[in-house]
Structures are given as C-alpha cells and as structure tokens.
Amino acid sequence: MKSNFLTLILFLFVLLFIPAHAQRTEDKKSNAAAPVDSNEELRRAVESSGGSETQMIANLEGYLKSYPKSSRREEIEGEIYRLSVKMRDRNRAIIYAEKLIANDAENIEALTNVVDMLRERRAEGDLRKALNYADQLVNQVETVLARNIKPKRLSLAQWLDRKERGLASVYLLRGRVYADLNNNEKARPDLLKSYDSARLAGTAVSLGEIAEKSKNTDQAIDYYVQGFVIALNTDEELDLKSLRKKLGDLYSKKNGSESGLGDRILKAHDEFVKEREDRLAKLAPPDINAGVSDPFKFSLTKLDASTLAMENLRGKVIVINFWATWCGPCLVELPLFEKTISKYKNEKDVAFLAISSDEDRDLVQPYLKEHKFNLPVVYADNIDTIFGINSYPTTLIIDRKGEVSYRLAGYNTRQDYVEMLSEQIEAAKKK
C-alpha cells in the first residue's frame, strides 16, 4: 500500500509542477470564467485517496467531472487507464483505452490491450470494434517497422528478430479476432503470416483450431504438436494440460490410440530446439569466454578476427577505454585517448586497449575509418561485464599486480584528460 501511495504522490507531482500552458494562461486572468483546473482540488483528489487505487480512480473521475475542460485531461485519463488495467477493471479500462487511442492513434500499448479486452468481454459489437482496433494496430506496427531505423545498440540480427516477433504478435492478435468472428478465410492468412515471422505457440494452436474445424485432422495434430513443443521450450503462457488432452484426444480419434504420439512430440521437440539454437547463435556471437571470471584468462577478438590473450599483458600497466559507436561522449574522449597512446608509444611496459562494447560489430570499422582513428581496438567479449561497466566511456587502469588502480566513468569536461590519465599511469607504474 505504501508503494502505491508513493506512486500516486509522484503522479500528483508531475501534474502539479509541470502545468500545461492553458493553466498558466488562466492563472493570469483575474476575473475570467471558471478555471479549467485547480491545483488545490487535484491535490486533494490524490491525497484523499489514501493510497487506495479504487478511491484514486473515483477521485480523478470526480475531478474531471468538476473540470471537464481540464488541460490535464489526457494525463489524468492515462492514469485512470493504467490503474484500471492494474486492477483488472476491464470495462473501465476499455473506456479509457479508447480515449487514449482517440488522442493518440499510435498508442500501440493501448491498441493491443483494448483488442484483448474486447475479445474477452464479447459484449454486443465488441468483436467488430476489436477488429477495427486490430487493423489499426497492424497498420501502426507495419508503419513503424517499415521505417527500418535500427537502434545502434542492437545487431542487425537482433533487430530483425525483434521486427519478426513484433509482426508475429500483431498478426496473431488480428487473426484471433477474425477467428472469433468465424471468418477463417481472413484468420488463416494472418495466422500464417504470424507463424512465418516467428514461431509462437499461440499461433500454432490457433492454426490447429482452424484446421480442426475444417476437418483437416492431420494438419490440426501437427499444429497442436508444434504449439505444445514451443510452449514447453519458451516462456509463452499456454494451458499445456488442456492442449495435451486436446492433442491426445484428436490423435487417438484419428489413430485409435496415442501410440506413436510421444515419438512425434519428441521429434518436433528436437527440431524446434535445434532451430532455436541456430536462431540464438545468429543473435549473439559465441561466447569465447564462457565460464571465465579472471580478466587475465580472457581472450578478446581483434578487428581482423584474431584474438588477444589478456594473459600476454600480465605484469604490464594496462590502460583500457571502454567505448561504443553510439556513445556521443566517446567521440570526444577517443582522440584524447589516442594522444595518450602516442605519448607512451615507446614504453613497452604500458599497454593500451580501446574495447568496443558494440552489439553490432559491423558498425565498428566504418566508424573508425570515418573518424580516422588509429586505436588498438578489440571487442569486449563480455569482459565489460566482469569489470561492471555500465556507463560509457569508462577508463580503467590495471597496475602490474593485476589490480584496478584507477577508474573514471564518463567523460569529465572539467579536466585535461591526457594530463589526468598520464598522472594515473605514472602512479600505477610505481605500484
């Protein structure tokens, strides 16, 4: 209850201390019409709820009734929607989800939830409304993904995987709505698009149900087997007990018993696991340092794909700069790191490494070429995890004993980086 109340107080803070322009304008008018908002009334609405989410909803709805032209209406309605979803107040959540979508047609989270909730409620006209929102959802997701703006922190394979799973989810949702409306001619193409994009257990089961209704027993059994196996090997929520019974009953009806079903499930399981392992191998390069915790036992991949054994640097002062192509401050600091390297180029007992933490390694060499960097670059290969690197750039100095003698997280604009780093290197050399 205490955490809920703190959340509500935070919501109040956002509303009261980031006021809309319309409210500021109203405050300047001394003898104008009734105000569109009241900070005092809104504060009372939040505080008098006493941390009760039910009372909070009632109070906020009461506030909007008293101030129907509130400049904060959209934020307040968003909070009521969030609380309604959390409390599983489906009818109210649907009402406010529709209000959010009316204000923002690109609200993918609200679109997804309202389709699910309308399918669950199934009042008169709900499924038709769900289909309209599902069409809107598919269009929005397709538009977003068509822009093909890959986040720099993701590799191309990771980005493609997210796109495929996103498309699979929305096609599955719309396909289910068509199936709810008994329009299998429209449902099946959407479900097949979903299944082609990503192997989801829910999609396989939905395809199995359509096949069963069409009296295509063999195809239904195959899809149910796939759905069962996928659910066993992923975190996708599915009623496995119910699906297993449905599968067993259908298989026995077709073949007289369950003889051979276990082998079929096992074969499908092995095939799915291999397919998933192949997919995961593309999403992340092999961990060449799996199980290693000593930094000096690590091997780091160089730009030319050869490896650097950290063991070969033992006994030296090692100066490391952790950086990434997507890091703005890194672009400022790397030239200074390069200057420091040049300063110590004749000292064999001091080694430098510019360790890239980029997930997409294909970005690194073009970046270095574009900025004309001549740096001893290697890829992190998880050594950044060992050192607990969570901000970029980060500079580390490891002394001759193998201990971290200096650490600087972030780029400090108030100091001379080359001078500071040189002082720390000299101090490490004396240890």
C-alpha positions as CSV (number, residue, x, y, z in Angstrom):
1,M,0.0,0.0,0.0
2,K,2.9,2.4,0.8
3,S,4.5,2.0,-2.6
4,N,1.1,2.5,-4.3
5,F,0.6,5.8,-2.4
6,L,4.1,6.9,-3.3
7,T,3.3,6.3,-6.9
8,L,0.1,8.4,-6.6
9,I,2.0,11.2,-5.0
10,L,4.6,11.1,-7.8
11,F,1.7,11.3,-10.3
12,L,0.4,14.4,-8.4
13,F,3.9,16.0,-8.5
14,V,4.0,15.5,-12.3
15,L,0.6,17.1,-12.8
16,L,1.0,20.0,-10.4
17,F,4.6,21.0,-11.1
18,I,4.6,20.5,-14.9
19,P,1.5,22.6,-15.6
20,A,0.1,23.0,-19.1
21,H,0.2,26.3,-20.9
22,A,-3.5,26.7,-20.8
23,Q,-3.5,26.6,-17.0
24,R,-0.7,29.2,-16.8
25,T,-2.7,31.5,-19.0
26,E,-5.8,31.0,-16.9
27,D,-3.9,31.9,-13.7
28,K,-3.0,35.3,-15.2
29,K,-6.7,36.2,-15.7
30,S,-8.2,37.7,-12.5
31,N,-11.8,38.0,-13.5
32,A,-12.2,35.4,-16.2
33,A,-14.6,32.5,-16.5
34,A,-14.4,29.5,-14.2
35,P,-10.9,28.0,-14.2
36,V,-10.2,24.9,-16.3
37,D,-8.1,23.4,-13.5
38,S,-7.5,23.7,-9.8
39,N,-4.2,22.7,-8.3
40,E,-5.8,22.5,-4.8
41,E,-8.6,20.3,-5.9
42,L,-6.3,18.0,-7.8
43,R,-4.0,17.7,-4.8
44,R,-7.0,16.9,-2.6
45,A,-8.2,14.3,-5.1
46,V,-4.9,12.5,-5.0
47,E,-4.1,12.8,-1.3
48,S,-7.5,11.9,0.0
49,S,-7.3,8.6,-1.8
50,G,-5.1,7.4,1.0
51,G,-3.2,5.1,-1.4
52,S,-6.4,3.3,-2.4
53,E,-6.4,2.8,-6.2
54,T,-10.1,2.4,-6.3
55,Q,-10.6,5.7,-4.5
56,M,-8.0,7.3,-6.6
57,I,-9.9,6.4,-9.8
58,A,-13.2,7.7,-8.2
59,N,-11.4,11.0,-7.2
60,L,-9.8,11.6,-10.5
61,E,-13.1,10.9,-12.3
62,G,-14.8,13.3,-9.9
63,Y,-12.1,15.9,-10.7
64,L,-12.7,15.6,-14.4
65,K,-16.4,15.9,-13.9
66,S,-15.9,19.2,-12.0
67,Y,-13.3,20.4,-14.5
68,P,-14.4,19.0,-17.9
69,K,-12.2,21.3,-19.8
70,S,-9.1,20.4,-17.8
71,S,-5.8,21.0,-19.7
72,R,-4.6,17.9,-17.9
73,R,-7.4,15.7,-19.0
74,E,-5.2,13.5,-21.2
75,E,-2.7,12.8,-18.4
76,I,-5.4,12.1,-15.9
77,E,-7.2,9.8,-18.2
78,G,-3.9,8.0,-18.9
79,E,-3.5,7.4,-15.1
80,I,-7.1,6.2,-14.7
81,Y,-6.4,3.7,-17.6
82,R,-3.2,2.5,-16.0
83,L,-4.9,1.9,-12.7
84,S,-7.9,0.2,-14.3
85,V,-5.7,-2.2,-16.1
86,K,-3.7,-2.9,-12.9
87,M,-7.0,-3.6,-11.0
88,R,-8.4,-5.7,-13.8
89,D,-11.4,-3.3,-14.1
90,R,-12.0,-4.4,-17.7
91,N,-15.0,-2.2,-18.5
92,R,-13.4,1.0,-17.3
93,A,-10.0,0.1,-18.8
94,I,-11.7,-0.3,-22.2
95,I,-13.4,3.1,-21.9
96,Y,-10.1,4.9,-21.1
97,A,-8.1,2.9,-23.6
98,E,-10.4,4.2,-26.3
99,K,-10.0,7.7,-25.0
100,L,-6.2,7.4,-25.2
101,I,-6.4,6.0,-28.7
102,A,-8.7,8.8,-29.8
103,N,-6.0,11.2,-28.6
104,D,-3.1,9.2,-29.9
105,A,-3.7,6.8,-32.8
106,E,-0.1,5.5,-32.5
107,N,-0.5,4.2,-28.9
108,I,0.4,0.6,-29.6
109,E,0.2,-0.5,-26.0
110,A,-3.4,0.8,-25.6
111,L,-4.4,-0.7,-29.0
112,T,-3.1,-4.1,-28.0
113,N,-4.8,-4.1,-24.6
114,V,-8.1,-2.9,-25.9
115,V,-8.2,-5.6,-28.6
116,D,-7.5,-8.3,-25.9
117,M,-10.1,-6.8,-23.5
118,L,-12.8,-6.5,-26.1
119,R,-12.2,-10.2,-27.1
120,E,-12.5,-11.2,-23.5
121,R,-15.7,-9.2,-22.8
122,R,-17.6,-10.0,-26.0
123,A,-20.5,-7.7,-25.5
124,E,-22.6,-6.9,-28.5
125,G,-20.4,-5.2,-31.1
126,D,-17.2,-5.8,-29.2
127,L,-15.6,-8.2,-31.7
128,R,-16.3,-5.7,-34.6
129,K,-14.7,-3.0,-32.5
130,A,-11.8,-5.3,-31.7
131,L,-11.3,-5.9,-35.4
132,N,-11.2,-2.2,-36.2
133,Y,-8.6,-1.6,-33.5
134,A,-6.6,-4.7,-34.6
135,D,-6.5,-3.3,-38.2
136,Q,-5.2,0.0,-36.7
137,L,-2.7,-1.9,-34.6
138,V,-1.3,-3.9,-37.6
139,N,-1.1,-0.7,-39.7
140,Q,0.8,1.1,-36.9
141,V,3.3,-1.7,-36.3
142,E,3.9,-2.2,-40.0
143,T,4.5,1.6,-40.4
144,V,6.9,1.7,-37.5
145,L,8.9,-1.3,-38.7
146,A,8.9,-0.1,-42.3
147,R,11.0,2.9,-41.2
148,N,13.7,0.3,-40.5
149,I,15.5,2.5,-38.1
150,K,17.7,0.0,-36.3
151,P,18.7,1.0,-32.7
152,K,22.5,1.3,-32.7
153,R,22.8,-0.9,-29.6
154,L,21.3,-3.8,-31.5
155,S,23.0,-6.0,-34.0
156,L,21.2,-6.4,-37.4
157,A,20.2,-10.0,-36.4
158,Q,18.8,-8.8,-33.1
159,W,16.8,-6.0,-34.8
160,L,15.4,-8.4,-37.4
161,D,14.4,-10.8,-34.7
162,R,12.5,-8.1,-32.8
163,K,10.8,-7.0,-36.0
164,E,9.8,-10.5,-36.8
165,R,8.4,-11.2,-33.4
166,G,6.6,-7.9,-33.3
167,L,4.9,-8.6,-36.6
168,A,4.1,-12.2,-35.5
169,S,2.3,-10.8,-32.4
170,V,0.0,-8.4,-34.1
171,Y,-0.9,-10.7,-37.0
172,L,-1.7,-13.4,-34.3
173,L,-3.9,-10.9,-32.5
174,R,-5.9,-9.9,-35.6
175,G,-6.1,-13.5,-36.8
176,R,-7.7,-14.4,-33.5
177,V,-10.2,-11.7,-33.9
178,Y,-11.1,-13.0,-37.3
179,A,-11.4,-16.5,-35.9
180,D,-13.7,-15.1,-33.1
181,L,-15.9,-13.8,-35.9
182,N,-15.9,-17.2,-37.6
183,N,-14.1,-15.7,-40.6
184,N,-11.5,-18.3,-41.1
185,E,-10.8,-17.2,-44.6
186,K,-9.4,-14.0,-43.2
187,A,-8.0,-15.5,-40.0
188,R,-5.8,-18.2,-41.6
189,P,-3.7,-15.8,-43.8
190,D,-3.0,-13.6,-40.8
191,L,-2.0,-16.6,-38.7
192,L,0.2,-17.9,-41.4
193,K,2.0,-14.5,-41.7
194,S,2.4,-14.7,-37.9
195,Y,3.9,-18.2,-38.0
196,D,6.2,-17.4,-40.9
197,S,7.5,-14.3,-39.0
198,A,8.2,-16.2,-35.7
199,R,7.3,-19.5,-34.1
200,L,4.7,-18.6,-31.4
201,A,2.9,-21.3,-29.6
202,G,-0.4,-19.3,-29.6
203,T,-0.2,-19.0,-33.4
204,A,0.3,-22.8,-33.8
205,V,-2.7,-23.6,-31.6
206,S,-4.9,-21.1,-33.4
207,L,-3.9,-22.6,-36.7
208,G,-4.6,-26.1,-35.3
209,E,-8.1,-25.0,-34.2
210,I,-8.9,-23.7,-37.7
211,A,-7.6,-26.9,-39.2
212,E,-9.7,-29.0,-36.8
213,K,-12.9,-27.0,-37.7
214,S,-12.1,-27.6,-41.3
215,K,-11.9,-31.4,-40.6
216,N,-8.2,-31.4,-41.6
217,T,-7.2,-33.6,-38.7
218,D,-3.6,-34.3,-39.7
219,Q,-2.8,-30.6,-40.1
220,A,-4.5,-29.9,-36.7
221,I,-2.5,-32.6,-35.0
222,D,0.7,-31.2,-36.5
223,Y,0.0,-27.6,-35.4
224,Y,-1.0,-28.8,-31.9
225,V,2.2,-30.7,-31.6
226,Q,4.2,-27.6,-32.6
227,G,2.3,-25.4,-30.1
228,F,2.9,-27.9,-27.3
229,V,6.6,-28.1,-28.1
230,I,7.1,-24.3,-28.4
231,A,5.3,-23.6,-25.1
232,L,7.4,-26.2,-23.4
233,N,10.6,-24.5,-24.5
234,T,9.7,-20.8,-24.2
235,D,8.1,-18.6,-21.6
236,E,5.0,-18.2,-23.6
237,E,1.9,-18.7,-21.4
238,L,-0.3,-21.6,-22.5
239,D,-2.6,-24.1,-20.8
240,L,-0.3,-27.1,-21.5
241,K,-2.5,-29.6,-19.7
242,S,-5.6,-28.6,-21.8
243,L,-3.6,-28.6,-25.0
244,R,-2.1,-32.0,-24.3
245,K,-5.5,-33.5,-23.7
246,K,-6.9,-32.0,-26.9
247,L,-3.9,-33.3,-28.8
248,G,-4.2,-36.8,-27.3
249,D,-8.0,-37.0,-27.9
250,L,-7.6,-35.9,-31.5
251,Y,-4.7,-38.2,-32.2
252,S,-6.5,-41.2,-30.6
253,K,-9.6,-40.4,-32.6
254,K,-7.5,-40.5,-35.8
255,N,-5.3,-43.4,-35.0
256,G,-7.2,-45.5,-32.4
257,S,-4.7,-44.8,-29.6
258,E,-1.9,-42.5,-28.6
259,S,0.7,-45.0,-29.9
260,G,3.4,-43.0,-31.8
261,L,2.3,-39.6,-30.4
262,G,5.2,-39.5,-28.0
263,D,7.8,-40.1,-30.7
264,R,6.1,-37.4,-32.8
265,I,6.3,-34.9,-30.0
266,L,9.9,-35.8,-29.3
267,K,10.9,-35.4,-32.9
268,A,9.2,-32.0,-33.1
269,H,10.9,-31.0,-29.8
270,D,14.4,-31.8,-31.2
271,E,13.7,-29.9,-34.4
272,F,12.4,-26.9,-32.6
273,V,15.4,-26.8,-30.1
274,K,17.9,-27.0,-33.0
275,E,16.0,-24.3,-34.9
276,R,16.0,-22.1,-31.8
277,E,19.7,-22.7,-31.1
278,D,20.6,-21.7,-34.7
279,R,18.5,-18.6,-34.3
280,L,20.1,-17.6,-31.0
281,A,23.5,-18.2,-32.5
282,K,22.8,-15.5,-35.0
283,L,21.5,-13.1,-32.4
284,A,24.7,-13.2,-30.3
285,P,28.2,-14.3,-31.3
286,P,29.6,-17.3,-29.5
287,D,30.9,-16.5,-26.0
288,I,34.6,-17.4,-26.3
289,N,35.0,-16.6,-22.6
290,A,32.1,-18.7,-21.2
291,G,32.7,-19.6,-17.6
292,V,35.7,-17.4,-17.2
293,S,35.8,-14.9,-14.4
294,D,39.5,-13.9,-14.2
295,P,40.1,-11.0,-16.6
296,F,43.6,-12.3,-17.4
297,K,42.1,-15.6,-18.6
298,F,40.0,-13.7,-21.2
299,S,40.6,-13.7,-25.0
300,L,39.4,-10.6,-26.8
301,T,38.6,-10.6,-30.5
302,K,40.5,-8.1,-32.7
303,L,39.2,-6.3,-35.8
304,D,40.8,-8.9,-38.0
305,A,39.0,-11.7,-36.1
306,S,42.3,-12.9,-34.5
307,T,42.4,-13.0,-30.7
308,L,44.4,-11.2,-28.0
309,A,45.1,-13.2,-24.9
310,M,44.9,-10.9,-21.8
311,E,47.5,-13.3,-20.2
312,N,50.1,-11.8,-22.5
313,L,49.6,-8.4,-20.9
314,R,50.1,-9.6,-17.3
315,G,52.8,-7.7,-15.4
316,K,52.2,-4.5,-17.5
317,V,50.2,-1.4,-16.7
318,I,47.1,-1.8,-18.8
319,V,45.1,1.3,-19.8
320,I,41.6,0.5,-21.1
321,N,39.0,2.7,-22.6
322,F,35.5,1.1,-22.9
323,W,33.6,2.8,-25.7
324,A,30.8,2.3,-28.3
325,T,29.9,3.8,-31.7
326,W,26.5,5.1,-30.3
327,C,28.2,6.9,-27.4
328,G,28.4,10.7,-28.0
329,P,31.0,11.5,-25.3
330,C,33.2,8.6,-26.5
331,L,33.7,10.5,-29.8
332,V,35.1,13.4,-27.7
333,E,37.3,11.2,-25.5
334,L,38.7,8.8,-28.0
335,P,41.0,11.3,-29.7
336,L,42.4,12.2,-26.3
337,F,42.9,8.5,-25.5
338,E,44.8,8.3,-28.8
339,K,47.0,11.2,-27.8
340,T,47.9,9.5,-24.6
341,I,48.8,6.3,-26.5
342,S,51.1,8.3,-28.7
343,K,52.7,9.8,-25.6
344,Y,53.6,6.4,-24.3
345,K,54.4,4.7,-27.6
346,N,58.0,3.9,-26.6
347,E,57.1,2.4,-23.2
348,K,56.9,-1.4,-23.5
349,D,55.6,-1.9,-20.0
350,V,52.4,0.2,-20.7
351,A,49.7,-1.4,-22.9
352,F,46.6,0.3,-24.2
353,L,43.3,-1.2,-25.3
354,A,40.2,0.5,-26.8
355,I,37.5,-2.0,-26.0
356,S,34.3,-1.7,-28.1
357,S,31.1,-2.8,-26.4
358,D,29.0,-2.6,-29.6
359,E,26.5,-5.3,-30.1
360,D,26.6,-4.7,-33.8
361,R,30.3,-5.2,-34.7
362,D,29.7,-4.3,-38.3
363,L,29.4,-0.7,-37.2
364,V,32.9,-0.5,-35.6
365,Q,35.3,-0.5,-38.6
366,P,33.4,2.0,-40.6
367,Y,33.2,4.3,-37.5
368,L,36.9,4.1,-37.0
369,K,37.6,4.8,-40.7
370,E,35.1,7.7,-40.7
371,H,36.8,9.4,-37.8
372,K,40.3,8.4,-38.8
373,F,41.1,6.7,-35.5
374,N,44.2,4.6,-35.2
375,L,43.4,2.7,-32.0
376,P,44.2,-0.8,-30.6
377,V,40.6,-1.9,-30.8
378,V,39.3,-5.2,-29.6
379,Y,35.7,-6.3,-28.9
380,A,34.5,-6.7,-25.3
381,D,33.6,-10.4,-25.5
382,N,31.9,-9.9,-22.0
383,I,35.0,-8.6,-20.2
384,D,33.0,-5.4,-19.7
385,T,30.6,-7.4,-17.6
386,I,33.5,-8.7,-15.4
387,F,34.6,-5.1,-14.8
388,G,31.0,-3.9,-14.2
389,I,31.0,-1.4,-17.0
390,N,27.6,0.3,-17.1
391,S,28.4,3.8,-18.5
392,Y,30.4,4.9,-21.5
393,P,33.1,6.0,-21.9
394,T,34.8,4.3,-18.9
395,T,38.6,4.4,-18.5
396,L,40.4,1.8,-16.4
397,I,44.0,1.4,-15.4
398,I,45.2,-2.0,-14.2
399,D,48.5,-2.0,-12.4
400,R,51.4,-4.5,-12.6
401,K,49.8,-6.6,-9.9
402,G,46.6,-7.0,-11.9
403,E,44.5,-4.7,-9.7
404,V,42.4,-1.8,-10.9
405,S,44.2,1.2,-9.7
406,Y,42.1,3.9,-11.4
407,R,38.6,4.1,-12.8
408,L,36.8,7.0,-14.5
409,A,33.2,6.5,-15.6
410,G,32.0,9.1,-18.1
411,Y,33.9,12.0,-19.7
412,N,34.8,14.8,-17.4
413,T,34.9,18.1,-19.3
414,R,36.4,20.0,-16.4
415,Q,39.8,18.3,-16.5
416,D,42.6,17.8,-19.0
417,Y,42.1,14.1,-19.9
418,V,45.6,13.5,-21.3
419,E,47.2,15.1,-18.3
420,M,45.0,13.3,-15.8
421,L,45.4,9.9,-17.5
422,S,49.2,10.4,-17.7
423,E,49.4,11.1,-13.9
424,Q,47.4,8.0,-13.2
425,I,49.6,5.8,-15.4
426,E,52.7,7.1,-13.7
427,A,51.2,6.3,-10.3
428,A,50.3,2.8,-11.5
429,K,53.8,2.2,-12.8
430,K,55.2,2.8,-9.2
431,K,53.0,0.1,-7.7
